[in-house]
């Protein structure tokens, strides 16, 4: 019975790790020949006001999970929290392509 419980916990943890690795890590994006990088709370100066960004939920989750390591949240929240998705639309409320 105890062996079966340990196997279930190990399986659950393995599935969680696989799901977490599938999400996360933002990518740079080239828009009209210009490369835009991810940004976070520390390097906000990389944000371009003409570009639409979205949160990288995988990195946010990893930052919360690894909060006790100190270094991981600094990286995830400080440098890789938002990724570029495209140019902002001139029409307010319209979703960019």
ZITAGI-V258067 format. One record per residue. N is the residue number from 1. SS is DSSP state (H for helix, E for strand, - for the rest). OMEGA is omega in whole degrees, 0 to 359 (999 if undefined). D_FIRST is the distance of its C-alpha to the first C-alpha in Angstrom with 2 decimals. Layout:
N;SS;OMEGA;D_FIRST / N;SS;OMEGA;D_FIRST
This chain:
1;-;180;0.00 / 2;H;179;3.81 / 3;H;181;5.42 / 4;H;179;5.17 / 5;H;178;6.44 / 6;H;178;8.84 / 7;H;178;9.97 / 8;H;179;10.81 / 9;H;179;12.65 / 10;H;179;14.41 / 11;H;179;15.45 / 12;H;179;16.73 / 13;H;179;18.66 / 14;H;178;20.10 / 15;H;179;21.33 / 16;H;179;22.85 / 17;H;179;24.62 / 18;H;178;25.97 / 19;H;182;27.27 / 20;H;179;28.81 / 21;H;177;30.59 / 22;H;178;32.01 / 23;-;178;33.66 / 24;-;181;35.89 / 25;-;178;38.79 / 26;-;180;42.14 / 27;-;171;44.88 / 28;-;180;48.58 / 29;E;177;50.73 / 30;E;181;54.26 / 31;E;182;56.41 / 32;-;176;60.04 / 33;-;179;59.96 / 34;E;181;58.66 / 35;E;178;55.22 / 36;E;184;53.37 / 37;-;175;50.44 / 38;-;176;47.53 / 39;E;180;48.19 / 40;-;184;46.49 / 41;-;181;47.55 / 42;-;183;49.14 / 43;-;180;51.11 / 44;H;180;52.32 / 45;H;177;55.66 / 46;H;181;54.20 / 47;-;177;53.95 / 48;-;184;56.75 / 49;-;179;58.00 / 50;-;183;58.90 / 51;E;176;55.38 / 52;E;180;52.50 / 53;E;174;49.16 / 54;E;181;45.65 / 55;E;175;42.66 / 56;-;188;40.12 / 57;H;178;36.98 / 58;H;178;34.68 / 59;H;178;36.51 / 60;H;178;36.46 / 61;H;178;32.67 / 62;H;178;32.32 / 63;H;178;34.79 / 64;H;180;32.82 / 65;H;185;29.47 / 66;-;184;31.20 / 67;H;182;33.46 / 68;H;180;32.53 / 69;H;179;33.84 / 70;-;184;37.31 / 71;H;182;38.65 / 72;H;179;36.63 / 73;H;178;37.76 / 74;H;179;41.30 / 75;H;185;41.35 / 76;H;182;39.68 / 77;H;184;41.59 / 78;H;188;44.72 / 79;H;186;45.46 / 80;-;182;43.36 / 81;-;180;42.79 / 82;E;178;45.17 / 83;E;180;46.21 / 84;E;177;49.46 / 85;E;179;49.41 / 86;E;178;53.13 / 87;E;176;56.50 / 88;-;179;56.86 / 89;-;177;58.72 / 90;-;179;62.19 / 91;-;183;61.35 / 92;-;179;59.30 / 93;-;179;55.97 / 94;-;181;56.06 / 95;-;180;52.98 / 96;-;179;53.94 / 97;-;999;53.46
